[in-house]
């Protein structure tokens, strides 16, 4: 007789779907610090649509979007989904996953029950006219971030995803290494390789902000794999060794500069002059770290408000600043004279499409890009992992949590 609920790691017969499952969820009444917002609950196992799959989750990565989900800021994802008519009054998140396909919808043809997969986080409506036209689905109005803007992500014993999100798990990786990297890696890959003609080519100088984080560390790896030269920006000199090990050719300690934040009014000669002096000194630090007077062709941005004025200043003529977040704030000041006179590009970027997620997974599978797994935690440590991330005390690279995998080191062949 089938069980109604299985303990974590107590694997049911392949294809048997219990009615209930273990999951970590946030509720609106708990919005606040992640260690209090995320609670382990027993929830109904989700049903799947014709184009969807159910994944028996072995391990999951931890990403900043579910810090935001815990805080309820800058978006209440539960309220947004309730407005769209979805019934659940909780958010069971998680946007990085390794696991086993456990059930498939009637229209699914790219995977089958029993396949070992990882899941990328680009979700879109299959009937979206933009998607049906064959255009980049990441530019479709219906696109969402799986496990953040959608429910039943990788913090569940059984996750629900669209079949197109599934990619064959790299066989050489453990469950935890496979489950920790794809959101950051695919986001970084699109930023660095998705905006022609500004794609990383051999010898290109790329400035990478926040280079020891999950996103920044994967950017270092991808730049190296493409033959570029990454200059890492870090907050203390102790992080330099990590960056060099993951592909950087040099590193800059941003704490040695004090001109960060909103750029002064260009009409205030003294204040602007002091700011420009700091920006020029930072630009010289790039040259010193590189060993030649070459400015970045690509600036890999995500802090936003505090750093964009400097990124604009130091980006090379005809170069591109590409940005995927605003971790220091969303209000941006730039000296536009440097933008139009030196013909620079300012490009927004978000997640990745199927082809880009597959391309970066192939680099990982070939050993050219490391997943940058830093530390693996137990499932019940998931709230504390998000708290570490919010407090900026998390280990370098990417964190993973075991879900159904009983211990670390399993899954590699």
Secondary structure, DSSP 4 states (H G I P E B T S, - for coil): ---S---TT-PPSTT---SEEEEEEB-GGG-SSHHHH-EEEEEEPPP--TTEEEEEEEEEE--THHHHHHHT-S--HHHHHHHTT---SSB---S-EEEEEEEE-TT--S--TT-EEEE--EE--TT-HHHHTTS-GGGSTT-EETTTTSSS-TTBSEEEEEGGGEEEPPTTS-HHHHHHSHHHHHHHHHHHHSSTT----TT-EEEESSTTSHHHHHHHHHHHHTT-EEEEEESSGGGHHHHHHTTEEEEEEGGG----SSPPPTT-HHHHHHHHHHHHHHHHHHHHHHTSS---SEEEE-S-TTTHHHHHHHSPTT-EEEES--TT-S-----HHHHHHTT-EEEE--S--HHHHHHHHHHHHTTSS---EEEEE-GGGHHHHHHHHHTT-SPSSEEEEESS--STT-S--
